């Protein structure tokens, strides 16, 4: 009876030592953003109003797409997803209370379209 118990203790001890042994660890950095992610068109909106605005984009002959809400008195770069650079677009900003609407000129969408409200 003593021999099987010693074998069991030896196996348990060996398992504990193996579990506490050194481990191989692989450390990586985050992948670099792809070129297409960096070149996605966007609008840099300067909101000079005292309230937030909802930003929309309309592609010439297409539907209006909601982009994002931009806080009052801020400058924010808003990605224009799903619209190809060079497409003719118009941006629209509507105050959150709906009382005022601002519209940009119709122009080709560049990688960074600058627009200020009002």
C-alpha positions in Angstrom: 0.0 0.0 0.0 2.8 2.4 0.7 4.4 1.9 -2.8 1.3 2.9 -4.8 0.8 6.0 -2.5 4.4 7.1 -3.1 4.0 6.6 -6.8 0.8 8.7 -6.7 2.6 11.5 -4.7 5.6 11.3 -7.1 3.2 11.8 -10.1 1.4 14.6 -8.4 4.6 16.3 -7.5 5.9 16.0 -11.0 2.7 17.5 -12.4 3.0 20.5 -10.1 6.6 21.0 -11.1 5.7 20.8 -14.8 2.9 23.3 -14.3 5.2 25.8 -12.7 7.9 25.5 -15.3 8.9 28.2 -17.8 6.5 29.1 -20.5 7.2 30.4 -24.0 5.5 33.7 -24.5 5.1 35.5 -27.9 4.6 39.3 -27.7 3.4 41.2 -30.8 2.5 44.8 -31.5 -0.8 45.8 -33.1 -0.8 45.5 -36.9 -0.1 48.6 -38.9 -3.3 50.2 -40.4 -3.8 49.4 -44.0 -3.2 52.1 -46.6 -6.9 52.0 -47.6 -8.0 52.8 -44.0 -5.7 55.8 -43.9 -6.9 57.0 -47.3 -10.6 56.7 -46.6 -12.3 60.1 -47.4 -13.5 62.2 -44.4 -14.9 65.6 -43.6 -13.3 67.8 -41.0 -16.2 69.7 -39.6 -15.7 72.8 -37.5 -18.9 73.3 -35.5 -18.9 76.9 -34.3 -22.5 76.6 -33.0 -23.5 76.5 -29.4 -25.3 73.2 -29.9 -24.5 69.8 -31.5 -25.3 69.1 -35.1 -26.1 65.9 -37.0 -24.0 65.5 -40.1 -25.3 63.9 -43.4 -23.7 63.3 -46.8 -25.5 63.1 -50.1 -23.8 61.6 -53.2 -25.0 63.3 -56.4 -28.1 61.5 -57.5 -28.1 59.2 -54.4 -29.5 58.9 -50.9 -28.7 61.0 -47.9 -26.5 59.1 -45.3 -26.2 60.0 -41.6 -22.6 60.2 -40.6 -22.4 61.3 -37.0 -23.4 63.9 -34.4 -20.7 66.5 -33.7 -20.7 68.3 -30.4 -21.0 72.1 -30.0 -17.9 74.3 -30.5 -15.6 71.4 -31.7 -13.6 70.4 -34.6 -14.0 66.7 -35.6 -12.8 64.5 -38.4 -15.7 62.3 -39.6 -15.0 59.3 -41.9 -17.3 59.2 -44.9 -17.7 55.4 -45.2 -19.1 53.8 -48.3 -18.5 56.9 -50.5 -15.6 56.8 -53.0 -13.1 59.6 -53.1 -13.9 61.8 -56.0 -17.6 61.3 -55.9 -19.6 64.6 -56.1 -21.1 65.1 -52.6 -23.0 67.6 -50.5 -22.8 67.8 -46.7 -25.7 68.9 -44.5 -25.6 69.8 -40.8 -28.9 70.0 -38.8 -28.9 71.3 -35.3 -30.1 68.7 -32.8 -33.3 70.7 -32.1 -34.0 70.8 -35.9 -34.3 74.6 -35.9 -31.4 75.3 -38.4 -30.0 73.5 -41.4 -26.6 74.2 -43.1 -25.5 72.8 -46.5 -22.0 72.7 -48.1 -21.3 73.4 -51.7 -21.5 70.5 -54.1 -17.9 69.3 -54.7 -15.8 66.2 -55.4 -15.0 64.3 -52.1 -11.3 64.7 -51.4 -9.4 62.6 -48.8 -10.0 65.5 -46.3 -13.0 67.8 -47.1 -12.9 70.9 -44.9 -16.2 72.4 -43.8 -17.2 74.9 -41.2 -20.7 75.5 -39.7 -21.9 78.3 -39.9 
